[in-house]
Amino acid sequence: MELFGRSWAALRAAVDGLAAEDFARPSGCAGWLVRDLVCHLVIDAQDVLITLVTPSAAEPTRDAASYWEVHREAPDGQDPLDALTVRLAAAYGDPELLRFHLDDVGSAAGRAAGLADPVLRVETQGQVLTAGDYLDAYVLEWTLHHLDLVARLPHVPGPPAEGLAAARLLLERIAGAPFPAALPDTDALLIGTGRRPATPSERASLGSLGPRLPLVLG
């Protein structure tokens, strides 16, 4: 639960430190500018708030790893929901309005997560899982999107080391195999989710895991 809070706080702090012109730069998400990614984070924060106040009496159907749907094709930004995010982000006009909205809703999501009972069962997208597993899944979400945020903004601080390590462990659970120990956490996450291609030497070190990559999470 604490790691969720630290990862989310670091991501929001990175957004808060952006210059106005940074919002118009490309992000690490195909077809999205940084402003589109930040708008997506607002929607994610709303989802966290909604889920944490949607309890369920049913048995869990997912955990932090099985929460994710795994696809093989990377998004191209043309999905209707992705396109809607782009239009919503453009409607803000002034980046300060978008920054304010993320801080407002994002702070509330962080407080709600800090108050949540980790064993509480919650429902989201027709599935039931504990609040602890749900928030663990979002450590991976925040960490990947933090990497997306800084992909072309080298002056912006990246995700915290503990978030990278936890996200890697969860991605390894999803993959069903560990990444090579010599591969740094950031590279494991970028390669594992198709955010960058592996070099020939990295591809060789992946062994039997290589053909199963990338894991496009949705």
N, C-alpha and C positions, 0 to 999 in steps of 0.2 A: 504494500500500500504506500509506503514511504517512497519507494522507487518511482511509482507512478507520479507522485507529487513533484519529485526532483526533476524527472524527465520533462514533465509538462511545464514546470516553472522555467527550466532552462530554455525550452523552445519559445515560450512566450517572451522571455527576456531577450532572446535573439531577434525576435520580430520587433520588439520595442526599440531595439538599437538600430534598426534599419534607417538609412537615409531615404528621403522621399523618392529619389531616383532609383533606388534599389527595387522598389515595387514593380517597376516596369521592365526589369531584367528577366531573362528566362530562368525558370527553376529546373530542378532535376526531374520534374514530372513532364512527360511528353505532351506538348501542346499547351502547357500552362506557364504563364508568367508567375513571378513571385506573388503578385497580388491575388492571382487565382488560387494559389496554394494557401495563402493566408485566409481567403474566403472559405476554402474547404476546411481549414482548422476551426473556423467559427461553427460550421455545420457539425463537425466532429464533437466540439464541446457541447453543442445542443443535444447531440445523441447521447453523450455521457450523462447529462442531466436527466434526460427522459428515461434512460435505462435504469438509472439508480433509484428512480421513484416508480418503477414498474415491477413490483415484487411478484413472485410466482410461488405457488405451493407445489408445483410439479417437480419431479426428479430432474436433475441436470441432464441435458442432452449433449452438451459440449463442454470442453475445458478450454484453457488458454490456447492450446495448439489447434484443436479441432474447430475452434471458433472460426478459423480462416478457411475460406474457399480458395483452392489453389487452381490457377489457370496456367496455361502455357504461353498464351499470347499476351504481350505487353499492351496496355491501353494506348491508343493513339490520340486521345483527346476528343474523339468524335462521338463518344457515347452520349446519349441525350442528357444524362445527369451531369457528365463532365462539361458538356456545352452549356448547361444551365448555370453551373458554377462560374464559368467564364463571364456570362452575362450579368450574374449577380455581382461579381467582383467589379466589373466595369461600371455598374450602376452606383457604386460608392463614390466615384469621381475622385474626391480628395483622399489620398492614402491615410490621412489622419483619422478619418471616420472609420475606416476598416481597422486600423490599429486600435482605436478606442473600443470598437465592438468586440474584438478578440479579447482585449483586456477585461472588459465587462463580463462577457459570458464565460470566458476562460477562467477567470478568477472564481466565479461561482461553481464551475465544474470541478476545479481543484478543491474548493472547500467541501463540496458534496462528497468527493472521493475520500477526503480525509475523515469524514464523519461516518462513512459507510461501514457496516458490519461485513467483514470479508466472507462470512459463511451465508449471508443472505442470498437467497436465490432470486435472480432477476431475469426478465424476459426481454429479448431483443431479436428482431428479424425472425420471429417464429421459433426461436431457440431459447433454452433455459440453461443458465450457468450461474455459478456463484459470483458474487460481486468481486471477490478476490481474483478469480480467474479472468473475469471480464477486464478488470483493471490491469492485470498482468499482460493480457493481449494488447492493451493500449500502450504499454511501454514500448512494444515493438512498433506500433503505429506512430507514436511520437518520435521515436528514434529514427525511423526511416524518413519521415517527413522533415525532421531536422536536417538530415543529410541532403534531402531534396532542396531545402531552403538555402543551404550554403554551397550547393554544387558549383555555382558560378559567382559566389560571393566569398572569396577566400579571406576577406577581412572580418567576417562575421564568425563568432565562436561556434564551434560544433557541439554535438551532443556530449553529455558527461560520460566519462569512461565506464562508470557502473551501469549506465543505461545501455551503452554499446555491448557490454559483456552479457547483460541479461537478454537483450534482443537477439544476440547471436545464439545463445543457448536455446531460446524458444524457436528460432528458425531451424536449428539443428533437430529439434523435436519434430517440427513440421516435415523436415526433409527425411527424417528417419535415419540420419547418419551425421557424424561430426564433420566439420570442415577441417582441413589440415591445421595442425597446431601452429605451424609457422605462418599461417595466413592471419594478418591482423584483423581485429573485429570489424573495423570499418570496411575493409576489402571483402571480408566474408559476406557482409550484409549487402554490399553493392553488387557483387558478382552473383550471390545467391538469389537475389530478387531481380536480376536482369538490368540493374541500373548502370552497369558497365560490363563490357565483355572481359573475360579472363585472358591474360597473356598466355602465350604458348606454355611457359613454365608453370604458371598457375593452373592451367588446364590439365597438364600432366600430373600435378600434385593432387588434383581432385579425384583422380582414379575413377572408380565406379559411380561416384556421386555426380561427376560431370555431366553425363548424358541426361540426368534427371533435372538439370537446371536449364533455365531459371525457374524459380518458384514465384509466379506472379500472384500476389495475395489480394483477395477482394472480400 
